[in-house]
Amino acid sequence: MAPFRYRPFRRLVAARCASSFDKTMAPVVLAFAVLDLNGSPLDLGLVIGARSLALVAFVMVGGVVADRLPRMLVLQGSGVGAGAALALAAASMYGGFASVSLLLWLSLISGAFAGISLPAIMALTPETVPGGLIRQANTASRLGANAALLIGASSAGIVVATLSSATGIVLDAAMCALMAISFTGLGQTSAVPARAGAHPIRDLREGWQEFTGRQWLWVVTVAFALVNAAAAGGLQVLGPVVADDSFGRSVWGFALAAQTGGMLFGGLTAMYWKPARALGATVALSILETCPLLVLAFHPQPVLLMLAMTAAGIAMELFGIAWDVSLQDNVPADRLARIYAYDALGSYVTIPIGQAIAGPLAGRVGTDVTLLLCAGLVVVAIAGALCSRSLRELTRNPGHDKR
């Protein structure tokens, strides 16, 4: 709890909580909004995929901007923009003029602002606490963010089941506004100012050299490009379809909450379980992300699904903490946002592809077979990453010369 002694860190945690609420709620409420408009699985995949596509397209812009301008200002503007797009989506649902095409465009806009904000929010943690508290700060902030994910996931399922998808979108827009307000109270951070004569293209090239110069970094990024594509297509697109055909929307919301509960437990575990080669160990544990895909394919029964989602959440959080700490230990602070941008670009670029393909593929070969293919892709990705000696042998080296 030591990082909470610092006011900028407390403000950052509040903002990350609001951002996480939006992150978990937006795909759910938008998915069911499409279904409420009698959209097909293909329509659903396109709307959700549009958000992810825009995020990927703008994440490099966010990386350069966050290393050149005060990150607080970048995040304030992003929160306002995303909230406005979601507010318009809700107004269209209430006003009766909503359409799949309109939701698609608004998904693009909200995803663009999410992409711009992502590198800044990830790179901000080391600026709010002393260097010796980076691991504790990452663990504590992720615990808070995951608690918000838990509330957002369960709220999304309950709201769309008992009220409407439009009400869920309104709640999501309010969280974006809260995020902007929280960042307003963050105050000035120690962000490294842009160098004299710096050029965006030169910044990108410098970041790319930093990224490709560390094998463990790009190997993990490539592996999770495949893992994220499988999870996005299998859970975000086919999950709601299976839910509507079997156990219902409310159960699906609680299943997402169970995954987030697993992430909370994973964060608590990370406080005590600190293996010397944490990144390699947690990459191996990520094989548990196949569990919910297999349950949805073979036996979509609520209790079994809750257990599978919890196991996947634990693995996801243990990896996430190890990944953040590894980056912050090894990458110079003035290049960290660009590295996060390349990481996000590489990891997320396949998400809209997975989301767009899952629906048509399920229509051709069946939902069960598509879910099994997604699980197989996760296994191949994790096994391939662990072939890298650089990844398996990476250890923590806090405080070393990052140059």
Secondary structure, DSSP 8 states (H G I E B T S, - for coil): -GGGGSHHHHHHHHHHHHHHHHHHHHHHHHHHHHHHTT--HHHHHHHHHHHHHHHHHHHHHHHHHHTTS-HHHHHHHHHHHHHHHHHHHHHHHHHT---HHHHHHHHHHHHHHHHHHHHHHHHSGGGTS-GGGHHHHHHHHHHHHHHHHHHHHHHHHHHHHHT-HHHHHHHHHHHHHHHHHHHHTT---------TT--HHHHHHHHHHHHHT-HHHHHHHHHHHHHHHHHIIIIIIHHHHHHHHTT-HHHHHHHHHHHHHHHHHHHHHHTT---TTHHHHHHHHGGGGHHHHHHHHH---HHHHHHHHHHHHHHHHHHHHHHHHHHHHHS-GGGHHHHHHHHHHHHHTTHHHHHHHHHHHHHHH-HHHHHHHHHHHHHHHHHHHTT-HHHHT----TTS---
